Amino acid sequence: MHNHQSSSHQTVAIGGLKGAFLASSAILLAEAFGGLAAHSLALLADAGHMLTDVFALGLAWFAASQALRPADERRTYGYQRIGILAALFNAAALLGIAVFIAFEAYMRFQTTETVNGTLMLGVAALALLVNVTVAWHLSRSGPINLNLRGALIHVLGDVAASAAVIVAAAAIAISGIYQLDAIAGLVVAVLICFGAWQVIGEALRILMEATPSDINVAEMVRQILHVPGIQDVHDLHVWSLSSEMRVLSCHVLVEDQRTSDTAATLGRIKQLLRERFGVTHSTIEVECQGCEIDNAFCSQFDEHQPQPAETLGS
């Protein structure tokens, strides 16, 4: 059931990413020609941002399509990590374009160049309308995984950038202060960096197989120990394959019981992990003897009154 729902959400997300890609391509052309005609750095900067977005959205579209491919004997977990790699690459590209925009803004401060504020305002208003529409459709494309989140941050950055350009264009048309165009370009660069840094942090956390930030491992161990028949939990590892798939492996020490009772106990543990912690894939090894005391993830409990250790987990 989980796989079926995930595939349905991915299909909807693919449609949203495709529409965003086509709409962003159209805005890219409008801003590029408009920026050249109006001599506006802010519009050209946003067009450069849009160029990165078009590539990023295309890559996200491709990654979402690849994630639907079934697992095989060479990739037993499927292609879940493609979306994470795409998000990381997109964020790195965003940082690069932000540095370029900041440099161009600095150069503009050194010289005075006439800017057509009216044309700049018209193109930016059109870009804002399209970007808001694209962001709305992406936000309704199902659960926001990291790949889709990276694409959405691109588009939301465009929304904020277009708004900044509109403010600058209106101010230029009224006051004739052309340096406001360079200031708007710097605002765009800061917005890009902020969103990109968040995506990079989360992508690296997943690639390093760190424990998901919202999971308290000590609490997870306590909850497992509350399952009837469980005496100890050790060698526990929990990580993410993607923003939608969490994986866990651990060893549990069980009471001496029938195989059918052990199977029921494991079922209760997996249900607990799925419902309380969002772990959709767990591998649990059953043991009937205590673990080695030099195991960093093992804790020896009093056999009559087991108590969880606060430092368990990884």
N, C-alpha and C positions, 0 to 999 in steps of 0.2 A: 504494500500500500504506500509506504514511504517513497519507494522508487518511482511509483506511478505518479504520485503528486509532484515529486521533484521534476520529473520529465515534463509534466504539464506546465509547471511554472517556468521551466527553461524555454519551452516552446513559445509561451507568451512573451518572455523576455527577449527572445530572438526577434520577434515582430517589432517590439518597441525599439530595439537597437537598430534595426534596419531602417525604420522611419526616421530615427534621430540622425543616422548617417546621411540619408538623402537630404533632409532639411538643413543640416549643418553645412553640407556641400554647397547648397544654394546660397546660404548666408555668407559663406567664405567668399564666393565670387562677388557678391554685392558689396561686401566691406572692402575687398581688395580694390575694385574699380572706384568705389566711392572714396576710399582713403587717398588714392592717387589723384583723383579729381579735386578733392578738397584740401590736399596737402596736410592731412591730419595724421599725426603719429598715433594718436589714440585709436583711430579706426584701423590703421595699418597694424598696430600692435594687436588689436582684437582679431584682425584677419589672420595674423600669425598664430594667435592662440587657436583660432578656428581651424587652421591647417593642422595643428597638432590634434585638435579634437576630432577632425574628420578621420585622421589616421587612427587615433585612439578608439573611436567608436567602431571603425571597421575591424580593428583588432579584437575589440570586445565582442563584436558580432561573431567573428570567426571563433573566438574562444568559447562562447556560449554554444555554438553549433558543435564544436568538438567535444564539449562536456557530455553531450547526448550519446556519444559513441559508447558501445558496450565494452565492458572489460574483456580482456583476452589473456592468453597464457603468458604474454610478455609484459602486460600492464594489468595486473590482477585487480587494481583499484580503479581501473578505467583512466579517464583523462581529466580528472578533477583539478589537477594542479595547473592546467593550461590557463584557466581563468586567473589564477594567482600570479603567474608569470606575466600575463598580459597587463594586469593591474599595476604590477611593479614597473614594467617598461613604460607604461603610460605616464605614471607619476614622475619617473626620471626624465622623460621627455618634457613634461610640464615645467620642471625646474630649469631645464636648459632654455626653454623659450622665455621664462621669466627673467633670467639673467640677460638675455638679448634685449628684451623690452626695457629693462632698467638702464642698460648701456645706451640705447637709442634716446631714452628720455634725458640722460645726462648730456648727450651731445646736443639735443635740442635746446637745453638751457644755455648753451654757449653761443647760440645764434638765434636770431629772430626770423621766423618764417610765417608768412601770412597764411591763415587758415580760414577756409570757407565754413563758418559756423553753421549756416543754414543747411547746407548740403550734409554736413557732418551730423546735424541733428536728425534729419530725415532718415538717413541710412541707419543710424543707431537705434532710432525708434522702431524701424522695421525689424532689425536684428533682435531687439528686446522682445517684440511680440512673438517672433518665431521661437526664440529660445525658451520663453515661458511655456509655450505650447509643448515643445519637445520635453522639457523637464516634467511637466504634468503627466505626459504619457509614460515616460520612463518610471515615474514614481508609482504608477498604477500597473506596472508590468509584473507584479507578483512580489515575493519576498526579496529584499535587497541583499544579494550576496556581494562579495567583495568586488567581483568583476563588474557587476551592474552598478555598484556604488561608485567605483572609479569613473565609469562613464557618466553617471549622474553628477558627480562633482565637477567634471569637465563642463557639463552643460550649465550647472548652477554658477560656476565661475563666469561663464559667458553672460548669464543673466545679470550678475553683479557688475561685470565689466561694461555691458551695454548701458546699464543705468548710470554708471560713472561717466561714460562718454556723453550721454544725453545731458547730464548736469553740466559737464564742461562745455559742450557745444552751445547750450543756452547761455551760459555765462560769457563765452567768447562773443556770441552774437550781440549781447547787450553791452559788454564792457570793452571788447576789442583787445583783451589781455590774452595774447596767443600762448603764453607760457602755461596757461591752464590745460592746454592740450597735452603737454609733457607730464604735468602732474597727474592727469587722468591715466596716462600710460603707466606711471609708477603705481597707482592704485590697483590697476589690473595685475601688475606683476606681483604685488603683495598678496592679493586674493588667490592667485595661482599657486604661490608657494605654500600658503596655509593649507589648502586642500590637498596638494600633492604630498606634503609631509605626513599627513594623517594616513593616507593610503600606503605610503612606503613603510611606515611603522607597523601597520597591521599585516601587510604582506610579508615582511621580514619575520614577524612573530610566527606566522604560519609556516614559512619555509624552514625556520629554525626548530620547528616542532615543539614550540613552547606550549605550556598549559594555557588554554583559553583564558582571557583576562577575567571573565565572569564566573569562573569555576574556583571554588574554595576546596582544595584537595583534602584538607583536614576534615572539613564537614562531610565530604564525599565518603571518606573512610569511616567516619562515625555512623553515617546512614547505612553503609554496607554491614557494619558490625551489629546493627539493630535487626538485621534479617535473621530470623530463627535458624539455628544450626551453624552459624558462622562464628568461629572462634578467633580468627586472625585474618588480616589483609596485609600483603606485602608485595614487593616488586611491582608497584603500581605505576603505570605510565598513562598519561592522557594528553592527546595532541589533536591537531586539526589537519585533515588532508586538504580541505577547502573551507570557505566560510560557511558552507552548508553541511559538512560532514565531519563529525567528531569521532575519534577513535580512542579506545581504551584497552589496555591489557593489564592483567594483574593475577596474582596467586591468592587463593583463599584456603584457609585451613578449616575443614568442616568436621562436625561430630561424626562418630562412627554410625553410619546409617545405610539404608538400602540405596541402590543405584537410582531407583525411581524417585526417592525422596531428594536425592542430590540434584537430579534433573529439575525438580520443582523448585528447589532452592535457587539454582542458577537462573531459572526463569524469573523469579521474583527480583533477583539482583539486576538483571538486564532491564526489567520493566522500571525499576527504581532509577537506574542510570538514564534511561530514555526520557522519563517523565520529569525528573527533578533537575537533570543536568544537561539534557539535550544530546546525550551520547547515543548515536544511532548504530554504531558498530563496536561491539565489545568482545574480547577474547579472554576467557577466564579459565585458569588452570586450577583444578581441584587437588588439594593435598590432604593427607590424613596424619602427617607428622609435622612437627615444628620446623621452621626454617633455620638456616645457619645464622648464628649470632653476629657474624661479621658482614652480613648483607646490609648495605646502607639503607635499604627500603624495608627492612624487617624489624619487627618489634616483638619481644617475648612478653606475653601476658601471663598473669596468674591464672592457672587453669580453672580456678573456681570463680573468679571475678574478673573477667577480661575488661580492660580499659583501653580506649584508643590513644595512640601517641599523637601529639600535636605536630610532630615533625615528619610524619609519614607523607610519602608522595614524591612526585618529581614534576 
